[in-house]
Every structure is written in structure tokens, then in C-alpha cells.
Amino acid sequence: MDKDFNKQLEKLYREAGIVRDPSEAYNLPAKGPYKIEDYYAIPDERRVELIDGVIYDMAAPDYIHQLIIGEVLIQIKSCIRKTKTPCRVFSSPCDVQLQPDGEKDTIVQPDLIILCNREILTRQLCKGAPEFVMEVLSRTTRRRDLWLKRQKYMTSGVREYWIVDPESRQVLVYDFDHSDVPAIYPFSAQIPILLSGGKCTIDFAEISEAIEELNI
């Protein structure tokens, strides 16, 4: 992305109130760019992401957001066990340093990842790009997930990126190995996980019913 586009994107973030600088609260330097040591100086109970040296505060997800992550997690775990796939699925909060050798000032916390390359996993950190990432859009993360993090995931080696939009009841599926244009599915669909070669699908109709049952 060029500098003008980045400036426009940052302006949109500021207008949306997405970027909040917690430097004073955590005794960080008054101005960035921030580094990984600054990220780890922030107390564990405060969730943030570090992207290109900018610290982004993360609000607590709402209950629909959490329900979607939980339901997808259960379905993926079930499929992995049945197919004996040598991968593992993890849900947020989990730290991911997408490009440890090239971008030391970026650590993200995806809502859900599938990791097949065990060599990049440590006890505290995924040091490299997971094969699959899912983000559920919320008011405070919408622009970041759709634009900034999509670009990061695409260039770092993530193969498959799902963006779940609870408002429009749609799922955008990016297959970065073949295209930067997403396939768009309604919540009524059975959506295949491309990484699995079609062996695993997520029943979003079932998830949609669970959302309706919450009645919130």
C-alpha cells in the first residue's frame, strides 16, 4: 500500500475512534513507533494489538461475537478429530507475530487460527503466519480487519482468511493462494474450509439459529 492510501486509512481509523493510544496508562514512550518490548510491557488483562508500530486497543467482544467463535471452534475441532488432520485450532487471545524476521513491530490477536506448522509455535507466541485465520467483525475492529489486517495476512503467508460479518450475516472467504478477491457466503451456507481440501465445512445455518436463540 502507498503512503497516501495509508494516510487515508489512518484518517478513517481516527474518525471511527478505533485507534486509542494507551501509552500514558502503561508508562510507554509518549510517541511510537512502538516495539515488541512495549507490547509486552502492557498488562496481560488489557488486550491490544501492535501493527506497524501502532498500538490498537481492543474492546471486549460482545456475546454474538463470542458465540460465533465458539461454534466455529467446536466444528473445526470435531472435523480435525474425525479426519485425523495434523493441525490444531486456537481461539483468541493468542499472540501471532506474522513475520518474525521481517516485521518485528507487529503482533496481532486473530479471533481464530488453524495452525499446521508446529515448528513456528512456542508456549507464548506463534512466530509466523498460521495457515488459516478468521476474524469476526465488530464496531471497533471492522475497518482494521477488512483493510489493514487483510493486507498483513495476505503478504505474510496466510493461505485462507475468513471475515465473518454478523451485521450483514455474510462470510467473506479469501483464498490467497489463488486470488485476492473473496468468495461471499450467506449465513445459510455450508462453507468449506479450503485448507482441508473440502473435508471440513462450517454449518453457518446452525450458527445463525444459535444467534437467533440468544434474542439479543
C-alpha positions as CSV (number, residue, x, y, z in Angstrom):
1,M,0.0,0.0,0.0
2,D,1.3,3.5,-0.8
3,K,1.8,6.3,1.7
4,D,-1.3,8.3,0.5
5,F,-3.5,5.2,1.0
6,N,-2.0,4.6,4.4
7,K,-2.8,8.2,5.4
8,Q,-6.4,7.9,4.3
9,L,-6.7,4.6,6.2
10,E,-5.3,6.1,9.3
11,K,-7.7,9.0,9.0
12,L,-10.6,6.6,8.8
13,Y,-9.4,4.8,11.9
14,R,-9.2,8.0,13.8
15,E,-12.7,9.1,12.7
16,A,-14.1,5.8,13.7
17,G,-12.4,6.0,17.1
18,I,-10.5,2.7,16.6
19,V,-7.0,3.9,17.4
20,R,-6.5,4.6,21.1
21,D,-3.1,5.3,22.3
22,P,-2.6,3.7,25.8
23,S,0.9,5.0,26.2
24,E,0.3,7.1,29.3
25,A,-1.7,4.4,31.1
26,Y,1.1,1.8,30.7
27,N,4.1,4.1,31.1
28,L,5.1,3.6,27.4
29,P,7.0,6.2,25.4
30,A,4.8,9.1,24.6
31,K,5.1,8.5,20.9
32,G,5.6,5.5,18.7
33,P,6.6,3.7,16.7
34,Y,6.3,1.0,19.4
35,K,8.3,-2.2,19.6
36,I,7.6,-5.7,20.8
37,E,9.1,-4.9,24.2
38,D,6.5,-2.1,24.6
39,Y,3.7,-4.5,23.6
40,Y,4.8,-7.0,26.4
41,A,5.0,-4.1,28.9
42,I,1.3,-3.8,28.8
43,P,-0.6,-5.8,31.5
44,D,-2.0,-9.1,30.3
45,E,-5.5,-8.2,31.2
46,R,-5.5,-5.4,28.7
47,R,-5.9,-6.7,25.1
48,V,-4.1,-4.8,22.4
49,E,-2.6,-5.4,19.0
50,L,0.7,-4.0,17.7
51,I,0.6,-3.3,13.9
52,D,3.4,-1.4,12.1
53,G,4.5,0.1,15.4
54,V,1.0,1.4,16.3
55,I,-0.8,0.0,19.4
56,Y,-4.5,-0.6,18.9
57,D,-6.8,-1.1,21.9
58,M,-9.2,-4.0,21.7
59,A,-12.6,-3.7,23.3
60,A,-14.2,-6.9,24.8
61,P,-16.1,-8.8,22.2
62,D,-19.9,-8.9,22.5
63,Y,-21.8,-12.2,23.1
64,I,-22.7,-12.8,19.5
65,H,-19.1,-12.3,18.6
66,Q,-18.1,-14.9,21.2
67,L,-20.8,-17.3,20.2
68,I,-19.7,-17.3,16.6
69,I,-16.1,-18.0,17.5
70,G,-17.1,-20.8,20.0
71,E,-19.4,-22.5,17.5
72,V,-16.8,-22.4,14.7
73,L,-14.1,-23.6,17.1
74,I,-16.3,-26.7,18.0
75,Q,-17.0,-27.6,14.4
76,I,-13.4,-27.3,13.4
77,K,-12.1,-29.4,16.3
78,S,-14.7,-32.1,15.5
79,C,-13.6,-32.3,11.9
80,I,-9.9,-32.3,12.8
81,R,-10.5,-35.3,15.1
82,K,-12.6,-37.2,12.6
83,T,-10.2,-36.7,9.7
84,K,-7.1,-37.0,11.9
85,T,-5.8,-33.8,10.3
86,P,-2.3,-32.9,11.7
87,C,-3.4,-29.3,12.6
88,R,-4.6,-27.5,15.7
89,V,-7.1,-24.8,16.1
90,F,-6.8,-21.9,18.6
91,S,-9.0,-19.0,19.6
92,S,-8.2,-15.6,20.9
93,P,-6.4,-14.3,22.8
94,C,-3.3,-15.8,21.2
95,D,-0.3,-13.7,20.0
96,V,0.8,-14.1,16.4
97,Q,3.9,-12.5,15.1
98,L,3.2,-12.8,11.4
99,Q,6.7,-12.2,10.0
100,P,9.3,-12.6,12.9
101,D,12.3,-11.9,10.6
102,G,10.8,-9.0,8.6
103,E,8.3,-7.2,10.8
104,K,9.3,-7.1,14.4
105,D,6.8,-4.4,15.3
106,T,3.7,-6.3,14.5
107,I,1.8,-8.8,16.8
108,V,-1.9,-9.5,16.2
109,Q,-4.5,-11.5,18.1
110,P,-6.8,-13.1,15.5
111,D,-10.2,-14.4,16.7
112,L,-9.3,-17.9,15.5
113,I,-6.4,-19.7,13.7
114,I,-5.7,-23.1,12.3
115,L,-2.0,-24.0,12.6
116,C,-0.4,-26.9,10.8
117,N,3.3,-26.0,11.0
118,R,4.1,-26.8,14.6
119,E,7.7,-25.5,14.3
120,I,6.5,-21.9,14.5
121,L,4.6,-22.4,17.7
122,T,6.1,-21.6,21.1
123,R,4.3,-21.6,24.5
124,Q,3.6,-17.8,24.3
125,L,3.7,-17.0,20.6
126,C,3.0,-18.2,17.1
127,K,6.2,-17.0,15.3
128,G,5.0,-16.9,11.8
129,A,1.8,-16.9,9.7
130,P,-0.8,-19.6,10.5
131,E,-2.4,-21.3,7.5
132,F,-5.9,-20.2,8.4
133,V,-7.2,-17.0,10.1
134,M,-10.8,-16.0,11.0
135,E,-11.9,-12.6,12.2
136,V,-15.4,-11.7,13.4
137,L,-16.2,-8.0,12.6
138,S,-17.2,-5.7,15.4
139,R,-17.7,-2.0,15.6
140,T,-14.2,-1.2,16.8
141,T,-12.3,-3.7,14.6
142,R,-14.3,-3.6,11.4
143,R,-12.0,-1.3,9.4
144,R,-8.9,-2.9,10.8
145,D,-10.0,-6.4,9.9
146,L,-11.3,-5.5,6.4
147,W,-8.3,-3.5,5.3
148,L,-5.1,-3.4,7.4
149,K,-5.1,-6.9,8.8
150,R,-6.3,-8.4,5.5
151,Q,-3.2,-6.9,3.8
152,K,-1.0,-8.2,6.6
153,Y,-2.4,-11.7,6.4
154,M,-2.1,-11.7,2.6
155,T,1.5,-10.6,2.4
156,S,2.8,-12.7,5.4
157,G,1.8,-16.1,4.0
158,V,-1.7,-16.8,5.5
159,R,-3.4,-19.1,2.9
160,E,-7.0,-18.7,3.9
161,Y,-8.7,-15.7,5.6
162,W,-12.4,-15.7,6.7
163,I,-14.1,-12.4,7.7
164,V,-17.4,-13.1,9.5
165,D,-19.9,-10.1,9.4
166,P,-22.7,-10.6,12.0
167,E,-24.5,-7.5,10.8
168,S,-24.9,-8.5,7.1
169,R,-24.9,-12.2,8.0
170,Q,-22.2,-12.9,5.5
171,V,-18.8,-14.6,5.4
172,L,-16.0,-13.4,3.1
173,V,-13.6,-16.2,2.3
174,Y,-10.2,-15.2,0.9
175,D,-8.1,-17.9,-0.9
176,F,-4.8,-16.0,-1.0
177,D,-3.1,-18.9,-2.8
178,H,-5.2,-18.1,-5.9
179,S,-6.9,-14.7,-5.6
180,D,-7.2,-11.5,-3.6
181,V,-11.0,-11.4,-4.3
182,P,-13.2,-13.1,-1.7
183,A,-16.0,-15.6,-2.2
184,I,-19.1,-14.4,-0.3
185,Y,-21.4,-16.8,1.5
186,P,-24.6,-16.2,3.4
187,F,-25.1,-17.5,6.9
188,S,-27.4,-20.1,5.5
189,A,-24.4,-21.8,3.8
190,Q,-22.2,-24.8,4.5
191,I,-18.8,-23.2,3.9
192,P,-15.9,-25.4,3.0
193,I,-12.5,-24.9,4.7
194,L,-10.3,-24.7,1.6
195,L,-7.3,-25.8,3.7
196,S,-8.9,-29.1,4.4
197,G,-9.5,-29.9,0.7
198,G,-13.2,-29.9,1.3
199,K,-13.1,-32.4,4.1
200,C,-14.3,-29.9,6.7
201,T,-17.2,-27.5,6.3
202,I,-18.7,-25.0,8.8
203,D,-22.5,-25.0,9.1
204,F,-23.4,-21.4,9.4
205,A,-27.1,-22.1,9.3
206,E,-26.7,-23.8,12.6
207,I,-24.7,-20.9,13.9
208,S,-27.4,-18.5,12.7
209,E,-30.0,-20.4,14.6
210,A,-27.9,-20.2,17.7
211,I,-27.7,-16.4,17.3
212,E,-31.5,-16.2,16.9
213,E,-31.9,-18.2,20.1
214,L,-30.0,-15.5,22.0
215,N,-32.7,-13.0,21.1
216,I,-30.3,-10.0,21.8
